[in-house]
């Protein structure tokens, strides 16, 4: 497993305020880490809507 740093950029669909949600996750691939970060965002911030491409960085291999 690798450790990824993922930053999701978007807006709160209710208040229209910009949001930045950083995550550090252990996952087998970038796709799995990105999916997990998006699931966390949907769970804890249901009004969050992604507006930009996420920033992804490998922290540890």
CHARMM internal coordinates of N, CA and C (Angstrom, degrees):
IC EDIT
DIST 1 N 1 CA 1.4473
DIST 1 CA 1 C 1.5214
ANGL 1 N 1 CA 1 C 110.04
DIST 1 C 2 N 1.2889
ANGL 1 CA 1 C 2 N 114.57
DIHE 1 N 1 CA 1 C 2 N 150.03
DIST 2 N 2 CA 1.4544
ANGL 1 C 2 N 2 CA 122.23
DIHE 1 CA 1 C 2 N 2 CA 177.27
DIST 2 CA 2 C 1.5198
ANGL 2 N 2 CA 2 C 109.39
DIHE 1 C 2 N 2 CA 2 C -116.73
DIST 2 C 3 N 1.3141
ANGL 2 CA 2 C 3 N 116.26
DIHE 2 N 2 CA 2 C 3 N 157.95
DIST 3 N 3 CA 1.4688
ANGL 2 C 3 N 3 CA 121.30
DIHE 2 CA 2 C 3 N 3 CA 177.89
DIST 3 CA 3 C 1.5208
ANGL 3 N 3 CA 3 C 108.06
DIHE 2 C 3 N 3 CA 3 C -105.03
DIST 3 C 4 N 1.3318
ANGL 3 CA 3 C 4 N 115.64
DIHE 3 N 3 CA 3 C 4 N 128.55
DIST 4 N 4 CA 1.4573
ANGL 3 C 4 N 4 CA 122.29
DIHE 3 CA 3 C 4 N 4 CA -177.53
DIST 4 CA 4 C 1.5209
ANGL 4 N 4 CA 4 C 110.82
DIHE 3 C 4 N 4 CA 4 C -118.57
DIST 4 C 5 N 1.3155
ANGL 4 CA 4 C 5 N 115.08
DIHE 4 N 4 CA 4 C 5 N 144.55
DIST 5 N 5 CA 1.4621
ANGL 4 C 5 N 5 CA 122.38
DIHE 4 CA 4 C 5 N 5 CA 171.69
DIST 5 CA 5 C 1.5264
ANGL 5 N 5 CA 5 C 106.09
DIHE 4 C 5 N 5 CA 5 C -108.29
DIST 5 C 6 N 1.3193
ANGL 5 CA 5 C 6 N 116.61
DIHE 5 N 5 CA 5 C 6 N 119.61
DIST 6 N 6 CA 1.4625
ANGL 5 C 6 N 6 CA 121.91
DIHE 5 CA 5 C 6 N 6 CA -176.56
DIST 6 CA 6 C 1.5203
ANGL 6 N 6 CA 6 C 109.14
DIHE 5 C 6 N 6 CA 6 C -124.32
DIST 6 C 7 N 1.3220
ANGL 6 CA 6 C 7 N 115.82
DIHE 6 N 6 CA 6 C 7 N 133.73
DIST 7 N 7 CA 1.4666
ANGL 6 C 7 N 7 CA 121.60
DIHE 6 CA 6 C 7 N 7 CA 177.34
DIST 7 CA 7 C 1.5198
ANGL 7 N 7 CA 7 C 108.09
DIHE 6 C 7 N 7 CA 7 C -121.55
DIST 7 C 8 N 1.3233
ANGL 7 CA 7 C 8 N 116.47
DIHE 7 N 7 CA 7 C 8 N 119.40
DIST 8 N 8 CA 1.4556
ANGL 7 C 8 N 8 CA 121.78
DIHE 7 CA 7 C 8 N 8 CA 176.81
DIST 8 CA 8 C 1.5305
ANGL 8 N 8 CA 8 C 108.57
DIHE 7 C 8 N 8 CA 8 C -97.48
DIST 8 C 9 N 1.3105
ANGL 8 CA 8 C 9 N 116.60
DIHE 8 N 8 CA 8 C 9 N 131.30
DIST 9 N 9 CA 1.4660
ANGL 8 C 9 N 9 CA 122.70
DIHE 8 CA 8 C 9 N 9 CA 179.58
DIST 9 CA 9 C 1.5262
ANGL 9 N 9 CA 9 C 108.34
DIHE 8 C 9 N 9 CA 9 C -111.08
DIST 9 C 10 N 1.3251
ANGL 9 CA 9 C 10 N 116.73
DIHE 9 N 9 CA 9 C 10 N 135.37
DIST 10 N 10 CA 1.4521
ANGL 9 C 10 N 10 CA 119.30
DIHE 9 CA 9 C 10 N 10 CA -179.76
DIST 10 CA 10 C 1.5122
ANGL 10 N 10 CA 10 C 111.69
DIHE 9 C 10 N 10 CA 10 C -172.74
DIST 10 C 11 N 1.3317
ANGL 10 CA 10 C 11 N 114.54
DIHE 10 N 10 CA 10 C 11 N -160.37
DIST 11 N 11 CA 1.4598
ANGL 10 C 11 N 11 CA 120.89
DIHE 10 CA 10 C 11 N 11 CA 178.93
DIST 11 CA 11 C 1.5211
ANGL 11 N 11 CA 11 C 109.53
DIHE 10 C 11 N 11 CA 11 C -133.10
DIST 11 C 12 N 1.3061
ANGL 11 CA 11 C 12 N 115.37
DIHE 11 N 11 CA 11 C 12 N 156.55
DIST 12 N 12 CA 1.4591
ANGL 11 C 12 N 12 CA 122.02
DIHE 11 CA 11 C 12 N 12 CA 170.89
DIST 12 CA 12 C 1.5235
ANGL 12 N 12 CA 12 C 105.50
DIHE 11 C 12 N 12 CA 12 C -82.44
DIST 12 C 13 N 1.3016
ANGL 12 CA 12 C 13 N 118.41
DIHE 12 N 12 CA 12 C 13 N 116.59
DIST 13 N 13 CA 1.4716
ANGL 12 C 13 N 13 CA 121.38
DIHE 12 CA 12 C 13 N 13 CA -174.26
DIST 13 CA 13 C 1.5214
ANGL 13 N 13 CA 13 C 112.88
DIHE 12 C 13 N 13 CA 13 C -65.96
DIST 13 C 14 N 1.3257
ANGL 13 CA 13 C 14 N 118.07
DIHE 13 N 13 CA 13 C 14 N -18.10
DIST 14 N 14 CA 1.4614
ANGL 13 C 14 N 14 CA 121.00
DIHE 13 CA 13 C 14 N 14 CA 179.42
DIST 14 CA 14 C 1.5352
ANGL 14 N 14 CA 14 C 111.57
DIHE 13 C 14 N 14 CA 14 C -86.31
DIST 14 C 15 N 1.3345
ANGL 14 CA 14 C 15 N 116.42
DIHE 14 N 14 CA 14 C 15 N -50.39
DIST 15 N 15 CA 1.4635
ANGL 14 C 15 N 15 CA 120.46
DIHE 14 CA 14 C 15 N 15 CA -176.72
DIST 15 CA 15 C 1.5220
ANGL 15 N 15 CA 15 C 113.32
DIHE 14 C 15 N 15 CA 15 C -92.74
DIST 15 C 16 N 1.3352
ANGL 15 CA 15 C 16 N 117.36
DIHE 15 N 15 CA 15 C 16 N -14.34
DIST 16 N 16 CA 1.4743
ANGL 15 C 16 N 16 CA 124.08
DIHE 15 CA 15 C 16 N 16 CA -177.62
DIST 16 CA 16 C 1.5245
ANGL 16 N 16 CA 16 C 112.42
DIHE 15 C 16 N 16 CA 16 C 66.03
DIST 16 C 17 N 1.3218
ANGL 16 CA 16 C 17 N 117.78
DIHE 16 N 16 CA 16 C 17 N 20.03
DIST 17 N 17 CA 1.4613
ANGL 16 C 17 N 17 CA 122.74
DIHE 16 CA 16 C 17 N 17 CA 177.63
DIST 17 CA 17 C 1.5294
ANGL 17 N 17 CA 17 C 109.86
DIHE 16 C 17 N 17 CA 17 C -85.88
DIST 17 C 18 N 1.3342
ANGL 17 CA 17 C 18 N 117.55
DIHE 17 N 17 CA 17 C 18 N 140.97
DIST 18 N 18 CA 1.4652
ANGL 17 C 18 N 18 CA 119.60
DIHE 17 CA 17 C 18 N 18 CA 176.34
DIST 18 CA 18 C 1.5298
ANGL 18 N 18 CA 18 C 110.86
DIHE 17 C 18 N 18 CA 18 C -65.67
DIST 18 C 19 N 1.3245
ANGL 18 CA 18 C 19 N 115.57
DIHE 18 N 18 CA 18 C 19 N 146.04
DIST 19 N 19 CA 1.4606
ANGL 18 C 19 N 19 CA 120.92
DIHE 18 CA 18 C 19 N 19 CA 179.06
DIST 19 CA 19 C 1.5227
ANGL 19 N 19 CA 19 C 109.47
DIHE 18 C 19 N 19 CA 19 C -132.06
DIST 19 C 20 N 1.3260
ANGL 19 CA 19 C 20 N 116.01
DIHE 19 N 19 CA 19 C 20 N 151.78
DIST 20 N 20 CA 1.4536
ANGL 19 C 20 N 20 CA 124.32
DIHE 19 CA 19 C 20 N 20 CA 178.10
DIST 20 CA 20 C 1.5226
ANGL 20 N 20 CA 20 C 106.12
DIHE 19 C 20 N 20 CA 20 C -135.53
DIST 20 C 21 N 1.3156
ANGL 20 CA 20 C 21 N 117.59
DIHE 20 N 20 CA 20 C 21 N 116.25
DIST 21 N 21 CA 1.4616
ANGL 20 C 21 N 21 CA 120.93
DIHE 20 CA 20 C 21 N 21 CA -176.93
DIST 21 CA 21 C 1.5356
ANGL 21 N 21 CA 21 C 109.49
DIHE 20 C 21 N 21 CA 21 C -116.36
DIST 21 C 22 N 1.3331
ANGL 21 CA 21 C 22 N 118.09
DIHE 21 N 21 CA 21 C 22 N 105.17
DIST 22 N 22 CA 1.4691
ANGL 21 C 22 N 22 CA 120.80
DIHE 21 CA 21 C 22 N 22 CA 178.55
DIST 22 CA 22 C 1.5340
ANGL 22 N 22 CA 22 C 111.15
DIHE 21 C 22 N 22 CA 22 C -89.80
DIST 22 C 23 N 1.3289
ANGL 22 CA 22 C 23 N 115.65
DIHE 22 N 22 CA 22 C 23 N 141.25
DIST 23 N 23 CA 1.4650
ANGL 22 C 23 N 23 CA 121.84
DIHE 22 CA 22 C 23 N 23 CA 177.65
DIST 23 CA 23 C 1.5172
ANGL 23 N 23 CA 23 C 109.08
DIHE 22 C 23 N 23 CA 23 C -136.28
DIST 23 C 24 N 1.3297
ANGL 23 CA 23 C 24 N 117.11
DIHE 23 N 23 CA 23 C 24 N 146.26
DIST 24 N 24 CA 1.4631
ANGL 23 C 24 N 24 CA 123.34
DIHE 23 CA 23 C 24 N 24 CA 170.52
DIST 24 CA 24 C 1.5225
ANGL 24 N 24 CA 24 C 105.70
DIHE 23 C 24 N 24 CA 24 C -123.29
DIST 24 C 25 N 1.3314
ANGL 24 CA 24 C 25 N 115.34
DIHE 24 N 24 CA 24 C 25 N 117.91
DIST 25 N 25 CA 1.4582
ANGL 24 C 25 N 25 CA 120.36
DIHE 24 CA 24 C 25 N 25 CA -172.28
DIST 25 CA 25 C 1.5210
ANGL 25 N 25 CA 25 C 111.85
DIHE 24 C 25 N 25 CA 25 C -132.74
DIST 25 C 26 N 1.3307
ANGL 25 CA 25 C 26 N 116.22
DIHE 25 N 25 CA 25 C 26 N 147.95
DIST 26 N 26 CA 1.4591
ANGL 25 C 26 N 26 CA 121.94
DIHE 25 CA 25 C 26 N 26 CA 170.17
DIST 26 CA 26 C 1.5191
ANGL 26 N 26 CA 26 C 107.12
DIHE 25 C 26 N 26 CA 26 C -96.54
DIST 26 C 27 N 1.3441
ANGL 26 CA 26 C 27 N 116.08
DIHE 26 N 26 CA 26 C 27 N 127.16
DIST 27 N 27 CA 1.4605
ANGL 26 C 27 N 27 CA 119.77
DIHE 26 CA 26 C 27 N 27 CA -179.28
DIST 27 CA 27 C 1.5275
ANGL 27 N 27 CA 27 C 109.65
DIHE 26 C 27 N 27 CA 27 C -153.89
DIST 27 C 28 N 1.3031
ANGL 27 CA 27 C 28 N 115.43
DIHE 27 N 27 CA 27 C 28 N 164.14
DIST 28 N 28 CA 1.4637
ANGL 27 C 28 N 28 CA 121.21
DIHE 27 CA 27 C 28 N 28 CA -179.32
DIST 28 CA 28 C 1.5204
ANGL 28 N 28 CA 28 C 112.70
DIHE 27 C 28 N 28 CA 28 C -77.41
DIST 28 C 29 N 1.3236
ANGL 28 CA 28 C 29 N 118.07
DIHE 28 N 28 CA 28 C 29 N -26.16
DIST 29 N 29 CA 1.4653
ANGL 28 C 29 N 29 CA 121.09
DIHE 28 CA 28 C 29 N 29 CA -178.58
DIST 29 CA 29 C 1.5292
ANGL 29 N 29 CA 29 C 109.95
DIHE 28 C 29 N 29 CA 29 C -150.88
DIST 29 C 30 N 1.3274
ANGL 29 CA 29 C 30 N 115.14
DIHE 29 N 29 CA 29 C 30 N 168.20
DIST 30 N 30 CA 1.4674
ANGL 29 C 30 N 30 CA 120.45
DIHE 29 CA 29 C 30 N 30 CA 177.63
DIST 30 CA 30 C 1.5202
ANGL 30 N 30 CA 30 C 109.96
DIHE 29 C 30 N 30 CA 30 C -62.60
DIST 30 C 31 N 1.3139
ANGL 30 CA 30 C 31 N 116.57
DIHE 30 N 30 CA 30 C 31 N -42.28
DIST 31 N 31 CA 1.4690
ANGL 30 C 31 N 31 CA 120.87
DIHE 30 CA 30 C 31 N 31 CA -178.31
DIST 31 CA 31 C 1.5287
ANGL 31 N 31 CA 31 C 110.78
DIHE 30 C 31 N 31 CA 31 C -60.98
DIST 31 C 32 N 1.3199
ANGL 31 CA 31 C 32 N 116.93
DIHE 31 N 31 CA 31 C 32 N -42.71
DIST 32 N 32 CA 1.4694
ANGL 31 C 32 N 32 CA 120.96
DIHE 31 CA 31 C 32 N 32 CA 179.42
DIST 32 CA 32 C 1.5274
ANGL 32 N 32 CA 32 C 111.10
DIHE 31 C 32 N 32 CA 32 C -66.80
DIST 32 C 33 N 1.3324
ANGL 32 CA 32 C 33 N 117.37
DIHE 32 N 32 CA 32 C 33 N -40.53
DIST 33 N 33 CA 1.4591
ANGL 32 C 33 N 33 CA 120.71
DIHE 32 CA 32 C 33 N 33 CA 179.36
DIST 33 CA 33 C 1.5253
ANGL 33 N 33 CA 33 C 110.94
DIHE 32 C 33 N 33 CA 33 C -66.04
DIST 33 C 34 N 1.3250
ANGL 33 CA 33 C 34 N 117.13
DIHE 33 N 33 CA 33 C 34 N -41.70
DIST 34 N 34 CA 1.4556
ANGL 33 C 34 N 34 CA 121.42
DIHE 33 CA 33 C 34 N 34 CA 179.09
DIST 34 CA 34 C 1.5301
ANGL 34 N 34 CA 34 C 111.07
DIHE 33 C 34 N 34 CA 34 C -65.07
DIST 34 C 35 N 1.3287
ANGL 34 CA 34 C 35 N 116.56
DIHE 34 N 34 CA 34 C 35 N -40.86
DIST 35 N 35 CA 1.4654
ANGL 34 C 35 N 35 CA 121.02
DIHE 34 CA 34 C 35 N 35 CA 177.17
DIST 35 CA 35 C 1.5300
ANGL 35 N 35 CA 35 C 110.58
DIHE 34 C 35 N 35 CA 35 C -62.09
DIST 35 C 36 N 1.3330
ANGL 35 CA 35 C 36 N 116.59
DIHE 35 N 35 CA 35 C 36 N -43.94
DIST 36 N 36 CA 1.4695
ANGL 35 C 36 N 36 CA 120.58
DIHE 35 CA 35 C 36 N 36 CA -179.47
DIST 36 CA 36 C 1.5300
ANGL 36 N 36 CA 36 C 111.04
DIHE 35 C 36 N 36 CA 36 C -64.80
DIST 36 C 37 N 1.3410
ANGL 36 CA 36 C 37 N 117.27
DIHE 36 N 36 CA 36 C 37 N -40.83
DIST 37 N 37 CA 1.4685
ANGL 36 C 37 N 37 CA 120.95
DIHE 36 CA 36 C 37 N 37 CA 178.25
DIST 37 CA 37 C 1.5258
ANGL 37 N 37 CA 37 C 110.69
DIHE 36 C 37 N 37 CA 37 C -63.39
DIST 37 C 38 N 1.3272
ANGL 37 CA 37 C 38 N 117.01
DIHE 37 N 37 CA 37 C 38 N -41.89
DIST 38 N 38 CA 1.4729
ANGL 37 C 38 N 38 CA 120.16
DIHE 37 CA 37 C 38 N 38 CA 178.90
DIST 38 CA 38 C 1.5227
ANGL 38 N 38 CA 38 C 111.26
DIHE 37 C 38 N 38 CA 38 C -66.86
DIST 38 C 39 N 1.3269
ANGL 38 CA 38 C 39 N 117.90
DIHE 38 N 38 CA 38 C 39 N -36.71
DIST 39 N 39 CA 1.4687
ANGL 38 C 39 N 39 CA 120.79
DIHE 38 CA 38 C 39 N 39 CA 177.37
DIST 39 CA 39 C 1.5310
ANGL 39 N 39 CA 39 C 110.40
DIHE 38 C 39 N 39 CA 39 C -66.07
DIST 39 C 40 N 1.3352
ANGL 39 CA 39 C 40 N 117.74
DIHE 39 N 39 CA 39 C 40 N -40.56
DIST 40 N 40 CA 1.4720
ANGL 39 C 40 N 40 CA 121.11
DIHE 39 CA 39 C 40 N 40 CA 176.96
DIST 40 CA 40 C 1.5243
ANGL 40 N 40 CA 40 C 110.00
DIHE 39 C 40 N 40 CA 40 C -62.52
DIST 40 C 41 N 1.3161
ANGL 40 CA 40 C 41 N 116.60
DIHE 40 N 40 CA 40 C 41 N -43.32
DIST 41 N 41 CA 1.4692
ANGL 40 C 41 N 41 CA 120.47
DIHE 40 CA 40 C 41 N 41 CA 179.98
DIST 41 CA 41 C 1.5278
ANGL 41 N 41 CA 41 C 110.60
DIHE 40 C 41 N 41 CA 41 C -62.72
DIST 41 C 42 N 1.3250
ANGL 41 CA 41 C 42 N 117.68
DIHE 41 N 41 CA 41 C 42 N -43.05
DIST 42 N 42 CA 1.4709
ANGL 41 C 42 N 42 CA 120.51
DIHE 41 CA 41 C 42 N 42 CA -179.85
DIST 42 CA 42 C 1.5279
ANGL 42 N 42 CA 42 C 111.17
DIHE 41 C 42 N 42 CA 42 C -66.88
DIST 42 C 43 N 1.3237
ANGL 42 CA 42 C 43 N 117.36
DIHE 42 N 42 CA 42 C 43 N -33.10
DIST 43 N 43 CA 1.4610
ANGL 42 C 43 N 43 CA 121.48
DIHE 42 CA 42 C 43 N 43 CA -179.19
DIST 43 CA 43 C 1.5281
ANGL 43 N 43 CA 43 C 111.94
DIHE 42 C 43 N 43 CA 43 C -71.95
DIST 43 C 44 N 1.3369
ANGL 43 CA 43 C 44 N 116.42
DIHE 43 N 43 CA 43 C 44 N -48.27
DIST 44 N 44 CA 1.4623
ANGL 43 C 44 N 44 CA 120.54
DIHE 43 CA 43 C 44 N 44 CA -173.73
DIST 44 CA 44 C 1.5230
ANGL 44 N 44 CA 44 C 113.99
DIHE 43 C 44 N 44 CA 44 C -92.69
DIST 44 C 45 N 1.3183
ANGL 44 CA 44 C 45 N 117.94
DIHE 44 N 44 CA 44 C 45 N -21.53
DIST 45 N 45 CA 1.4784
ANGL 44 C 45 N 45 CA 122.71
DIHE 44 CA 44 C 45 N 45 CA 179.76
DIST 45 CA 45 C 1.5246
ANGL 45 N 45 CA 45 C 109.08
DIHE 44 C 45 N 45 CA 45 C -133.35
DIST 45 C 46 N 1.3244
ANGL 45 CA 45 C 46 N 118.33
DIHE 45 N 45 CA 45 C 46 N 73.24
DIST 46 N 46 CA 1.4752
ANGL 45 C 46 N 46 CA 120.39
DIHE 45 CA 45 C 46 N 46 CA -174.42
DIST 46 CA 46 C 1.5260
ANGL 46 N 46 CA 46 C 113.72
DIHE 45 C 46 N 46 CA 46 C -61.97
DIST 46 C 47 N 1.3344
ANGL 46 CA 46 C 47 N 118.48
DIHE 46 N 46 CA 46 C 47 N -20.27
DIST 47 N 47 CA 1.4699
ANGL 46 C 47 N 47 CA 120.11
DIHE 46 CA 46 C 47 N 47 CA 179.75
DIST 47 CA 47 C 1.5257
ANGL 47 N 47 CA 47 C 112.31
DIHE 46 C 47 N 47 CA 47 C -90.20
DIST 47 C 48 N 1.3361
ANGL 47 CA 47 C 48 N 117.97
DIHE 47 N 47 CA 47 C 48 N -0.61
DIST 48 N 48 CA 1.4676
ANGL 47 C 48 N 48 CA 121.88
DIHE 47 CA 47 C 48 N 48 CA -179.84
DIST 48 CA 48 C 1.5276
ANGL 48 N 48 CA 48 C 110.22
DIHE 47 C 48 N 48 CA 48 C -71.24
DIST 48 C 49 N 1.3368
ANGL 48 CA 48 C 49 N 115.90
DIHE 48 N 48 CA 48 C 49 N 132.39
DIST 49 N 49 CA 1.4628
ANGL 48 C 49 N 49 CA 122.51
DIHE 48 CA 48 C 49 N 49 CA 176.34
DIST 49 CA 49 C 1.5223
ANGL 49 N 49 CA 49 C 107.92
DIHE 48 C 49 N 49 CA 49 C -126.90
DIST 49 C 50 N 1.3249
ANGL 49 CA 49 C 50 N 117.04
DIHE 49 N 49 CA 49 C 50 N 122.34
DIST 50 N 50 CA 1.4598
ANGL 49 C 50 N 50 CA 121.33
DIHE 49 CA 49 C 50 N 50 CA 178.87
DIST 50 CA 50 C 1.5235
ANGL 50 N 50 CA 50 C 110.67
DIHE 49 C 50 N 50 CA 50 C -67.14
DIST 50 C 51 N 1.3273
ANGL 50 CA 50 C 51 N 116.51
DIHE 50 N 50 CA 50 C 51 N 136.88
DIST 51 N 51 CA 1.4604
ANGL 50 C 51 N 51 CA 120.39
DIHE 50 CA 50 C 51 N 51 CA 179.53
DIST 51 CA 51 C 1.5200
ANGL 51 N 51 CA 51 C 112.80
DIHE 50 C 51 N 51 CA 51 C -121.28
DIST 51 C 52 N 1.3151
ANGL 51 CA 51 C 52 N 117.75
DIHE 51 N 51 CA 51 C 52 N -19.22
DIST 52 N 52 CA 1.4552
ANGL 51 C 52 N 52 CA 122.02
DIHE 51 CA 51 C 52 N 52 CA -177.86
DIST 52 CA 52 C 1.5118
ANGL 52 N 52 CA 52 C 110.01
DIHE 51 C 52 N 52 CA 52 C -130.28
DIST 52 C 53 N 1.3178
ANGL 52 CA 52 C 53 N 114.86
DIHE 52 N 52 CA 52 C 53 N 166.99
DIST 53 N 53 CA 1.4444
ANGL 52 C 53 N 53 CA 120.96
DIHE 52 CA 52 C 53 N 53 CA 175.10
DIST 53 CA 53 C 1.5322
ANGL 53 N 53 CA 53 C 108.53
DIHE 52 C 53 N 53 CA 53 C -66.96
DIST 53 C 54 N 1.3368
ANGL 53 CA 53 C 54 N 119.24
DIHE 53 N 53 CA 53 C 54 N 135.95
DIST 54 N 54 CA 1.4677
ANGL 53 C 54 N 54 CA 120.57
DIHE 53 CA 53 C 54 N 54 CA -178.39
DIST 54 CA 54 C 1.5293
ANGL 54 N 54 CA 54 C 111.85
DIHE 53 C 54 N 54 CA 54 C -71.13
DIST 54 C 55 N 1.3324
ANGL 54 CA 54 C 55 N 116.25
DIHE 54 N 54 CA 54 C 55 N 151.41
DIST 55 N 55 CA 1.4595
ANGL 54 C 55 N 55 CA 122.44
DIHE 54 CA 54 C 55 N 55 CA 173.24
DIST 55 CA 55 C 1.5276
ANGL 55 N 55 CA 55 C 107.31
DIHE 54 C 55 N 55 CA 55 C -89.20
DIST 55 C 56 N 1.3314
ANGL 55 CA 55 C 56 N 116.81
DIHE 55 N 55 CA 55 C 56 N 128.40
DIST 56 N 56 CA 1.4669
ANGL 55 C 56 N 56 CA 121.40
DIHE 55 CA 55 C 56 N 56 CA -179.95
DIST 56 CA 56 C 1.5243
ANGL 56 N 56 CA 56 C 108.59
DIHE 55 C 56 N 56 CA 56 C -128.37
DIST 56 C 57 N 1.3264
ANGL 56 CA 56 C 57 N 115.37
DIHE 56 N 56 CA 56 C 57 N 133.02
DIST 57 N 57 CA 1.4571
ANGL 56 C 57 N 57 CA 120.98
DIHE 56 CA 56 C 57 N 57 CA -179.99
DIST 57 CA 57 C 1.5220
ANGL 57 N 57 CA 57 C 109.08
DIHE 56 C 57 N 57 CA 57 C -139.31
DIST 57 C 58 N 1.3303
ANGL 57 CA 57 C 58 N 117.40
DIHE 57 N 57 CA 57 C 58 N 137.35
DIST 58 N 58 CA 1.4696
ANGL 57 C 58 N 58 CA 121.72
DIHE 57 CA 57 C 58 N 58 CA 175.72
DIST 58 CA 58 C 1.5117
ANGL 58 N 58 CA 58 C 106.92
DIHE 57 C 58 N 58 CA 58 C -85.17
DIST 58 C 59 N 1.3249
ANGL 58 CA 58 C 59 N 116.96
DIHE 58 N 58 CA 58 C 59 N 123.07
DIST 59 N 59 CA 1.4654
ANGL 58 C 59 N 59 CA 121.73
DIHE 58 CA 58 C 59 N 59 CA -179.79
DIST 59 CA 59 C 1.5282
ANGL 59 N 59 CA 59 C 110.69
DIHE 58 C 59 N 59 CA 59 C -91.11
DIST 59 C 60 N 1.3198
ANGL 59 CA 59 C 60 N 115.55
DIHE 59 N 59 CA 59 C 60 N -43.08
DIST 60 N 60 CA 1.4749
ANGL 59 C 60 N 60 CA 119.93
DIHE 59 CA 59 C 60 N 60 CA -176.12
DIST 60 CA 60 C 1.5225
ANGL 60 N 60 CA 60 C 108.96
DIHE 59 C 60 N 60 CA 60 C -147.47
DIST 60 C 61 N 1.3179
ANGL 60 CA 60 C 61 N 115.61
DIHE 60 N 60 CA 60 C 61 N 138.06
DIST 61 N 61 CA 1.4798
ANGL 60 C 61 N 61 CA 120.36
DIHE 60 CA 60 C 61 N 61 CA 175.43
DIST 61 CA 61 C 1.4853
ANGL 61 N 61 CA 61 C 110.03
DIHE 60 C 61 N 61 CA 61 C -103.91
END
COOR INIT
IC SEED 1 N 1 CA 1 C
IC BUILD
